[in-house]
């Protein structure tokens, strides 16, 4: 239950990885297609990738975002697949490469609702989307915008910004929406000739342009005929060697006069070696500037394959590296260590001072993650600090103990291209123990794997029924590992019984139903052994279990489900292609088997109690609504889709003489206690209303009763006393959402009439009454917040969505049809709360 003014914010297909459908239409279709689309019709995949790369670059160039991602719907529309990324390491986003379209993550909510999702910082993310916060526990802001054209929704475009107390820049979301709209239109045009826009292939990482402050490396091209001395060179080559217009005569002799005399012999020797062996010429020479001051250039050349003349030609390029060389020399002179890490965390540069500080040679560091090559940095804490800096775009610092003695202070300075690290010797922190003589052996799961595991485990913690658990595994875990098939078996009477399956051919699993847990099949043996079994190919599985019936998968993971030392069942994941299970993947899947087992066992207990609990709640609701001349009444009640505890929503219609009192209410919480309080309040309201008390008195007396019961619970309620003969409605509210009224002409409005506080707050509270005339044909909707709640939008927007849906009545629609339509159009697919809806039509 929520206060009325509170705000809030498939498994894969069996045949294997998504593939683009072949372009159709032939030459005739090409002639009739718009000119701008003909090239894209010939190469749809390339054109589509270009569109995505252009989109993410536009986001970074126009909105101030440091990162951008494009998600596309899967072929079956059950998942969203990350297609293009820029400015963010792919390894960091890896747990979210594929997300369920029905899931609770922002990108999924954005896709299925069509609403823009804005998250301002980590606190906002944790409150509204805890699963995302578990997987990416860093402080950043994000916006998700649907990529659509008309009614067709292709995917989601997302941007990332540094979190700020001032929030996002004002135009950022608007500019992001403009880029998404343009991309949607371009995808729609690409789709017109029959080209697929479904995801295929690997995630594309869009390269970013270097920052404007970095001096560009100039490159010139040349073709040197060594036999004749002729040298053909482009304009940039001539500029690098200092030739003005008309000064270069096209000979290598002119070039030699520009090279510092001491470098000419080495240059000629490198050229001879390149000609004799066909090897690449790689020579660094100094060029004499206008005042005779030398500056460095690099020459790269080789013998061209297309020319067969006794190896007398060299073609290649010259690089002007003077600025970069000067910058590197300046950093080399520092006594502090300097490291450059690329966006994936690998060391791309280390100055000379790093070696004695880290006690490692630069050749051992370059190209590696520091936490992989330095055992004393293998603690996931250090990788976490790196990721925090990269995702928050804020400098950060930490101390690290370097065995056998000494401490180092690391300062990290991030930007869109990576992180620059400064390393200096430091004093030991107060009270810190001396570093060990040698670091412990590294046996670690990286931060990415840890967060991946936590994110997937959090999906299971929200699953309460057996059905919820199986859906979480199919929607969240199966796509995360790229699986195509899933089977979950439960142990009952020492036999395995299928609980849930996804992706298998019809009837394939029938032969395995009721398999004894000691049978010689992998699904049973993994349980009896208590350890996972992995098969990386069909040949491997067939050799271990000859004669076993196989389907079309290429690799399998058989996971035992053991909870509290007791076998619960087994989980089988099939992969469309052969694959190598890395040590980290095996560890993650093994850990997930334990999570699934615990969730499944907990869910079985919930399921056993659910029928009794839900039966109690249903007994407390009206079994039928009264028939009153001049009005029609219908109601709907839906339990929450998450959690199996019963809620406190209720509705009622009470006839008193010529009037009828319509009631909707919601007791906070989801428990047997909430349901019991609901039953007591419903009985109290019915008794007070039947006695003829006006609406304000009914609510005031109910409020005092709830306080006297001392249940420690609050409740909201809306009460409408309707006199059909004259169309008079008298409305009183106790902290409840406003009724929504559709006038006879079709206009609809939310009735934000004055109200009092929640029931159970103040024994002296007043509940004002507002009078309203209802014409013949008017429809009044009373509802609980479960109908209009959505983590993507403020609750006032949810009320407005109900108002708009109520206004969209069609000719001939009766009240029952209207109730079903409202539940379908307004209610969230993943509502957590129960929903109660009471519709009344006048006339």
Helices and strands as residue ranges (DSSP letters): H 26-32, H 35-42, H 44-62, E 67-73, E 79-86, H 90-93, G 94-96, E 98-100, H 106-113, E 117-119, H 122-128, H 130-135, E 140-149, E 152-162, H 172-192, E 204-205, E 218-225, E 230-233, H 235-240, H 252-258, H 261-277, E 281-288, E 294-302, E 313-320, H 322-332, E 337-342, E 347-350, H 352-358, H 362-365, H 370-373, G 375-377, H 380-392, E 396-401, E 407-415, E 418-426, H 447-461, H 466-472, I 473-477, H 478-480, E 485-492, E 495-502, G 508-512, E 515-516, H 522-529, E 533-535, H 538-544, E 555-563, E 566-575, H 583-620, E 631-638, E 647-656, E 659-670, H 672-690, H 695-709, E 715-723, E 728-734, E 740-742, E 748-750, E 769-773, E 779-783, H 785-788, H 795-807, H 815-826, E 835-842
